Amino acid sequence: MISKGHKAYFETLLRADKNGEVCVMECTDAKTGETVIAVCAVGRDANGDFQMTPLAKMFNGNPYEELLPPDVETLQ
C-alpha cells in the first residue's frame, strides 16, 4: 500500500512539473556520503531565494535490476 505521505509527494511533483518548477540536483546522501541525484521541486523562500525540495532520488544503477514488481495477487 502506498502511504499518504508518498502520494502527497507525488502530487507535489506533478504540480511542480506542470508549473515548470522541477529540477535535478546533485546531492550527498546523508547516510552513505555517496553522491546522488535528487528530483526537486523549485520554489522561493520569503527572501525570494531559490528553495529546493527533494522529492525523489534517481537510480545509480539499472532500476530493473534493483526493483521487483509487486505481487499481482496482492493488487486484487
Backbone as CSV, one residue per row, in Angstrom:
resi,resn,N_x,N_y,N_z,CA_x,CA_y,CA_z,C_x,C_y,C_z
1,MET,0.853,-1.180,0.000,0.000,0.000,0.000,0.898,1.244,0.000
2,ILE,0.570,2.175,-0.849,1.330,3.417,-0.938,0.815,4.361,0.149
3,SER,1.733,4.919,0.936,1.336,5.771,2.060,0.800,7.122,1.584
4,LYS,0.034,7.779,2.445,-0.493,9.113,2.133,0.641,10.105,1.910
5,GLY,1.722,9.958,2.661,2.870,10.850,2.503,3.501,10.729,1.127
6,HIS,3.661,9.484,0.658,4.229,9.279,-0.674,3.290,9.808,-1.757
7,LYS,2.001,9.624,-1.571,1.033,10.163,-2.529,1.108,11.691,-2.563
8,ALA,1.263,12.301,-1.400,1.363,13.764,-1.335,2.621,14.261,-2.040
9,TYR,3.757,13.573,-1.840,4.986,13.949,-2.543,4.802,13.830,-4.053
10,PHE,4.123,12.788,-4.494,3.896,12.599,-5.927,3.024,13.722,-6.479
11,GLU,1.982,14.096,-5.752,1.123,15.205,-6.179,1.928,16.508,-6.244
12,THR,2.822,16.712,-5.296,3.691,17.889,-5.327,4.563,17.870,-6.573
13,LEU,5.107,16.708,-6.889,5.935,16.568,-8.086,5.128,16.885,-9.341
14,LEU,3.909,16.387,-9.438,3.065,16.662,-10.600,2.765,18.153,-10.736
15,ARG,2.446,18.819,-9.620,2.171,20.258,-9.669,3.411,21.040,-10.083
16,ALA,4.555,20.676,-9.513,5.791,21.372,-9.843,6.133,21.184,-11.319
17,ASP,5.933,19.982,-11.834,6.209,19.724,-13.241,5.285,20.558,-14.131
18,LYS,4.021,20.591,-13.791,3.056,21.362,-14.574,3.450,22.835,-14.638
19,ASN,4.041,23.351,-13.554,4.432,24.755,-13.475,5.868,25.003,-13.934
20,GLY,6.540,23.965,-14.410,7.931,24.129,-14.844,8.878,24.394,-13.691
21,GLU,8.561,23.855,-12.523,9.332,24.115,-11.307,9.966,22.844,-10.766
22,VAL,10.591,22.067,-11.672,11.251,20.821,-11.295,12.695,20.881,-11.773
23,CYS,13.590,20.331,-10.985,14.986,20.248,-11.402,15.584,18.946,-10.872
24,VAL,16.755,18.610,-11.385,17.561,17.552,-10.789,18.777,18.229,-10.185
25,MET,19.210,17.727,-9.041,20.288,18.366,-8.314,21.213,17.302,-7.734
26,GLU,22.513,17.532,-7.858,23.496,16.627,-7.271,23.575,16.906,-5.775
27,CYS,23.406,15.854,-4.987,23.417,15.967,-3.529,24.342,14.903,-2.944
28,THR,24.536,14.962,-1.648,25.284,13.942,-0.929,24.329,13.202,-0.012
29,ASP,24.306,11.875,-0.123,23.467,11.050,0.739,23.971,11.189,2.173
30,ALA,23.096,11.601,3.080,23.486,11.854,4.469,23.947,10.596,5.192
31,LYS,23.461,9.427,4.781,23.826,8.181,5.454,25.100,7.559,4.907
32,THR,25.271,7.615,3.590,26.396,6.903,2.962,27.524,7.809,2.510
33,GLY,27.241,9.100,2.350,28.238,10.023,1.828,28.385,9.955,0.310
34,GLU,27.590,9.084,-0.342,27.646,8.948,-1.797,26.994,10.142,-2.479
35,THR,27.460,10.443,-3.674,26.808,11.451,-4.498,25.569,10.828,-5.122
36,VAL,24.446,11.507,-5.003,23.185,11.045,-5.577,22.547,12.200,-6.342
37,ILE,21.664,11.852,-7.245,20.906,12.856,-7.974,19.482,12.852,-7.427
38,ALA,18.995,14.011,-7.030,17.653,14.142,-6.477,16.762,14.911,-7.443
39,VAL,15.507,14.484,-7.547,14.491,15.234,-8.274,13.883,16.197,-7.256
40,CYS,13.879,17.483,-7.588,13.446,18.504,-6.634,12.374,19.409,-7.213
41,ALA,11.483,19.873,-6.342,10.576,20.961,-6.683,11.326,22.254,-6.355
42,VAL,11.174,23.249,-7.223,11.868,24.522,-7.046,10.860,25.575,-6.619
43,GLY,11.177,26.244,-5.531,10.319,27.327,-5.051,11.169,28.501,-4.616
44,ARG,10.544,29.451,-3.995,11.226,30.631,-3.467,10.865,30.781,-1.994
45,ASP,11.850,31.192,-1.200,11.568,31.441,0.212,11.087,32.886,0.381
46,ALA,10.886,33.317,1.614,10.360,34.658,1.896,11.266,35.766,1.366
47,ASN,12.563,35.483,1.213,13.506,36.476,0.697,13.619,36.446,-0.818
48,GLY,12.901,35.525,-1.461,12.977,35.402,-2.906,14.104,34.507,-3.387
49,ASP,14.818,33.893,-2.446,15.896,32.977,-2.819,15.308,31.622,-3.213
50,PHE,15.999,30.935,-4.129,15.537,29.609,-4.537,15.563,28.650,-3.361
51,GLN,14.567,27.788,-3.300,14.480,26.743,-2.289,14.175,25.438,-3.012
52,MET,15.030,24.444,-2.838,14.844,23.146,-3.475,14.256,22.168,-2.463
53,THR,13.184,21.499,-2.849,12.560,20.492,-2.004,12.770,19.136,-2.656
54,PRO,13.655,18.295,-2.087,13.895,16.979,-2.693,12.661,16.088,-2.559
55,LEU,12.304,15.445,-3.681,11.126,14.587,-3.701,11.461,13.133,-3.991
56,ALA,12.565,12.886,-4.697,12.927,11.512,-5.067,14.407,11.454,-5.400
57,LYS,14.976,10.250,-5.287,16.359,10.015,-5.714,16.334,9.191,-6.993
58,MET,17.235,9.524,-7.900,17.371,8.771,-9.141,18.199,7.517,-8.859
59,PHE,17.979,6.489,-9.648,18.764,5.264,-9.531,20.160,5.487,-10.086
60,ASN,21.162,4.966,-9.411,22.522,5.000,-9.948,22.772,3.811,-10.863
61,GLY,22.057,2.737,-10.627,22.197,1.535,-11.439,20.965,1.327,-12.296
62,ASN,20.824,0.123,-12.773,19.683,-0.248,-13.592,18.492,-0.531,-12.677
63,PRO,17.418,0.267,-12.749,16.285,0.050,-11.846,15.620,-1.310,-12.029
64,TYR,15.721,-1.879,-13.237,15.136,-3.202,-13.474,15.905,-4.288,-12.733
65,GLU,17.138,-4.003,-12.363,17.928,-4.954,-11.578,17.812,-4.684,-10.074
66,GLU,17.325,-3.502,-9.706,17.253,-3.118,-8.294,15.871,-3.287,-7.680
67,LEU,14.826,-3.382,-8.518,13.455,-3.469,-8.016,12.750,-4.707,-8.547
68,LEU,11.826,-5.208,-7.749,10.947,-6.284,-8.175,9.535,-5.723,-8.252
69,PRO,8.753,-6.098,-9.250,7.369,-5.595,-9.333,6.539,-6.162,-8.191
70,PRO,5.421,-5.487,-7.884,4.554,-6.015,-6.828,3.944,-7.346,-7.234
71,ASP,3.595,-8.136,-6.250,2.913,-9.413,-6.495,1.509,-9.092,-7.010
72,VAL,1.192,-9.596,-8.198,-0.100,-9.298,-8.832,-1.269,-9.681,-7.940
73,GLU,-1.142,-10.760,-7.204,-2.254,-11.224,-6.347,-2.559,-10.237,-5.240
74,THR,-1.565,-9.499,-4.762,-1.809,-8.532,-3.678,-2.481,-7.274,-4.196
75,LEU,-2.481,-7.051,-5.504,-3.106,-5.862,-6.075,-4.602,-6.024,-6.298
76,GLN,-5.082,-7.269,-6.202,-6.505,-7.510,-6.480,-7.359,-7.351,-5.250
